[in-house]
Amino acid sequence: MKKRTIITGLWLMALLFTDTYCGAKKTSANQEEMSRPQRTAETERLLHNLKAITAYGFMFGHQDDPLYGVNWEGDSGRSDVQRVTGDYPAVMGFDIGKIEHESEKNIDNVSFAIIRKEIIHQYERGGMVTVSWHVDNPLTGGDTWDVSRDDVVRAILPRGEKHDLFLGWLDKASVFLNSLTTADGTKVPVLFRPWHEHTGSWFWWGKELCSTEEYTALWEMTRSHFDRAGVDNLLYAYSPDLQGPGEIYMERYPGDDFVDLLGLDGYHRNNEEGIAAYVSSLDTILSFMTQEGAKRDKPIALTETGLEAIPIADWWTEVLLPVMERYPVSYVMVWRNARERPDHYYAPYPGQLSADDFVTFHQHPKTLFCKDIPNLYQ
């Protein structure tokens, strides 16, 4: 039985502090911050609580959790995680790839209308939403993994040949993000993860495909454009891949004024040395992120992780949990359970090899699912 009443009592004290914090005038803002729209109170509370929650544990998240799963799609309220544990993830991830073309469906062939509905449902449960954007290549017309040119970022920056096109794409994304409102008009806060895994080179904005200056300019242009469009319900996550700490992690950091959370995308590759390599890499980088987060007053998170098809029966309690317990991680999110690829899933479903261990993981006092947390925004 989880210590939910203790967590709730402590959380209420944190929320009282949050109300005071949100009403306070920030005297350390620079000129760039002063020109930005004031974020919604709900968004500011989410930021505060991403820091406060680490005193009690870490939230569990799952990409595309209510949209589809292993052998199912489009069943309202259904979730592989909920079917195994009786509870929804505290964090749900969604992707807006293809919004740039005003498509009806996103990169994973899910209606944007359904995505909007499920984002609002998660907010109404009191859980958190994070959004990524696997945006198509604006220079070649290819997909986000089209790395055939090394001048794409340069082409969309000011004076580039695709700059105006890309500003139009940012406009389309901002319309969707501004449309995430409840029936009473409240905007849903979103942790946005732009230009992630840039320390690799499998996306057109990767390290071998643009300079450090071009990458940080892309970040600044994205945020500035959303600010001008009145997108006041976003927090921004910086999410390199599992490459290394120090200079590698921070080399393309756009700056504290542009980032709200320090993230990490790092997967367990299933091979003979997989567990040791995965744990060692996480320990190295999460230790560094803990120090940087404290220095910069930023929460940290394992923004993407997982082991495809989870072939290790006790992976949740014997591999992932021991690492997470060592660091002040606000949340950990595993990737999606694809309905179109039989072995491409990262959370268990009923009867899956690791399902029983996942129940034990869910019952641990440090793992926080939707019912374990009060509303993050009140």
N, C-alpha and C positions, 0 to 999 in steps of 0.2 A: 504494500500500500504506500503510495507516495505521500510525502509530507505537504499536501496541497494547502492545508490551512496555514501552515507556517509561511510558505511561499507567498500566499495571498496577503498575510499580514505585513510582511516585510515589503511587498510590492506597493501596498497602499502608502507606506511612508515615502517610497521613492516617487510615487505619483504626486504626492503633496509637494515635494521638492520641485517636480517637473512643472507644476502650475506656476510656481514662483519664478522658475527659470524662464519659462516661455514669455512671461510678462516683463522680464527685465530688459533694460536697454543694453545692447552690446556696445561697449566702448572701444573694443579692439578691432573693429572692422576697418578694412582699408577701403580705398575708393572703389575698387571693383565690387566688393561686397555691398557697399552702400548703394550701388546702382542696381542691385538685384531686387526682384520682387520679394517681399517678406513671405517666407514659407508659412503654410497653414499651421495652426496650433497643433493639429493632429500629427503633422509631419515632424515638428519639433519634439513632440512627446515620444514619437517612435525613436528618434535619434537618442534621446536621453535614456530610454529604456533598453536600447541595444547595449548601452554601457552598463546599466544597472543589473541586467539579467544575469550577468556572469557570476554574480555573487551566489546564485542559486543553481546554476547549471547552464546548459546550452540547448537551444531550440533545434529540433530536427526538421529538415525540409526535404521536399521531393519535387522535382521538375514535372510540370504538366499533370500533377497528381489527379485532379478531378476530370480531366479531359478524355483520357483513355488509359488502358492498361493491358495486361496480358490477356488476350482473347476477348477484349470488350472495347467498346467505344461509345461515347455519347450518352451514357446513362446518368441522368442528373443525380448528383449526390453520391455517386459511386467512387470508390477509391481503393486501390490495392492495399495501401497502408491501413485504411480504416477497416477493411475486411479482415485483416490479420490482427489488429490491436484493439479495434473498437473505437479508435480515435483518429482524427485527421492530423496531418503534419501541422506544426506551428507555423512553418514557412512553406509557401508554395511558389514555385518559379514558373514563369511564362515567357514566351518569346514572340517578338513582334516582327520577325523577318517577313518581308513582302508588304508590310504596311507602306513602304516607300512607293509601291506601284498602285496603291489604293485597291489592292486585291481583296476579294471577299474572304479568302482564307490565308492563314499564315504559312510559314515554311514547313510546318508539320501537318498541313492540310486540315487545319481546324478553323472554323469560322471565327472571325474577330468578334462577332456579336456574342458568341458563346464564351470566348476568352474574357470579354468585358463582364459578362454576367458572373462568371466564376471568380474573377478578381473581386468583384463586389461581395459575393458570398463569403469569400475568405475574410475580407475585412469585417463583415457583419458577425462572423464567428469570433472575432477578436484576434485572428491570426495575422501574419505578415505576408506581404507580396513582394517578390523581386522579379525584375524584368530584364531580359537580355535582348539583343538585337543582332541577329545574324543577317546583316544587310547585304544585298547583292553588290557586285562590283560595278561602280558607276562609270568606269572608264571602258570596260570590255563588254559589259552586258552579261557577264557570267555570274556565277553564284558567289557566296561569301568565301568559298575555298579556292576561287580562281586566283592563283598567284603567278599568272603568266606575265604580268607587268610589275615593275618595281617603281612606277611613278603614279600610282593611283591616288595616294594621299596628296601628293603634290598637285595633282590635277583638280582636286576638290577644294583646296585652300584658296584664299583670296587671290585673284588674278589667274587662277588655273582654268583650263578649258571646260571643266565640268563643275565649276564652283556654283553657278546659278542653278544647275540641275540638282546639285546636292542640297542646296538651301531649300529647294522645293521638297526634297525628301524629308528634311528635318521638319518642315512645316507639317507634312502629313503625319509624322510621328507625334508632333506636339498636339495636333488635333485629337488623336486617339488618347494620349495621356491626359489631356484636359477633360476628356469625356468620361473618365472613370469616376462617376458620381453616384451617390446613393439617391434614394427616392426623395430625401429631404435636402438634396443639393450638396451634401458633404463630399469633398474630393477624397478619394482613397489615396493614402500615402503609399509610395512605391520606392523601393530601393532599386535604382537603375544601374546596370553594369555595362557601360559602353566600352567598346574596343578592348575586350578581355583577351587573355592569353597572348598578349602582344610580345611576350618574351620568346615565344615560338614563332614560326613562319608559315603556318598553315592557313592563316587568314590574310586578306590583302593589306591589312594594316600591321603585319608582323614585323619583327625586328630587322629582317633582311630585306624588307620591302619599302622602308621609309627611314629617314634619319630621326634621331631623338627630337630635334627641333620640330620636324614635321608632325611627329606623333603628338607631342604636347600641344602643338597648335591645333590639331584636330580635336583634342579634348576641349581646349578653350573655346573653339568655335562652336562645338556642340552645345556646351553649357550656356554660353552667351546667347545663342540663338533660342534655346528653350526659355531662358530667362526673359528675353524680349517677347516671346510668345505667351508669357504669363503662366508658364508651367511651374507652379509653386508648390507642388505636392511630391517632389522628388528629393531623395537622398542619392548620393553618387558613390558607387563602389569602384575601387581600383583593384583589378583582379589579374595579376600576372599568373603565368603557368609555373609548374613545379620545376624551376630551373636552378634556383639558388638564392641565398640571402644576400644582404649587403648591396654591393654595387649593381648586381644583376637585378635584384628586386626593385631598387629605387631609381635605376638609371633613367627611366622614362616617366617618373612620377610627375604629374602635372602641377603639383603644389597643394599645400594644405587648404588654400582657398577654394580649390575645385573638388576636393575629395572629402567624403564624410566617413567612409569605412575602408579599412585595409583588408582586402580579400586575397584568397589564394585558390586557384583551380589545380587540383592534384589528384590523379587517379591511381588506384592500385592495379598494376599490370600483373596478370596472373602467370607467373613463371616460377622457376625453382628458387630464385632469389627475390621473388616479388614481395613477400611480407617484410623481410628485413630492409629492402630498398625503400619500400613505401614508408615504413615507420621511421627510418633514419631521415629520409627527406622531409617528412612532416615535422619531426623534432627539430631539425636544423632551421627550417624556415619559420615555423610557428614561434620558436624561441626568439628569433629576430623580430618577427612581427609584434610579439608581446612588448618588446622593448620600444619599438617604434611607435606602437599604439599608445603606450603610456606617455612617451615624450611628446607626442602630437595631440593627445587627448582624442584619439580615434578608437572606436570599437574595431575588433578584428573578427574575421569569419573564414571558415572553409567553404568558399562560395560554390564550388563544384567538387565532388569526389565520388568514389564508389568503386565497386568491383563488378565488372560485367557478368551477368548471370549468377553471381554470388555462389560459386562452387565450393566455398569453405563454410561448413555448417555453423561454426561459431564465430564467423567473421565480425559480427556486430559487437559482441562482448569481449572477444579476445584480441581483436586487431584494432578496430576503430575506437572503441570506448576508452581503452587505457591511454591512448594518445590524447584524446579530447579532454580527459580529466586533468591533464598536466598544464593546460593553458586556458586563459580567460577568453575562450571563443564564444561569441554571441550566438552563432548558429552554424550548423553543418548541413549542406544540401547535397543529396545524391541525385544523379541524373534520371532521365525519364524511363518509364516502362513502355517501350514501343509496342504497338499492336501489330505493326507491319513487318517486324523483324523478330523471329521467335526467340533468339538468344540475346537480344539487346534490351536488358532490363537491369535496374540497379536497386530496386526495393523488392522485398519478397511479396508473393501473393499466396493465398491459402494453398497449403500442400508443398510449397517450394522448400528446398533443402534447408534453408536458413530461417524458415518462418518461426519455429519454436524459439530459436535464439533471439530473434527480433522481438518477440514478446517479452523475453527477459530483459533485453535492452530497453524496451519501452517502459518497463516497470522500475527501472533503476531511478533513484531519486534525482540524479543529475540530468537525465534526458527529459526534455520538456516538449510535450506535444500540445495540441490545441487546448485540451481540457485542463492542462496543468498551469496555464498562464491566465491571469486576468486580461481584460481588453488592453491592448498595447497603446491605445490612443485616448483613453479617458482618465 
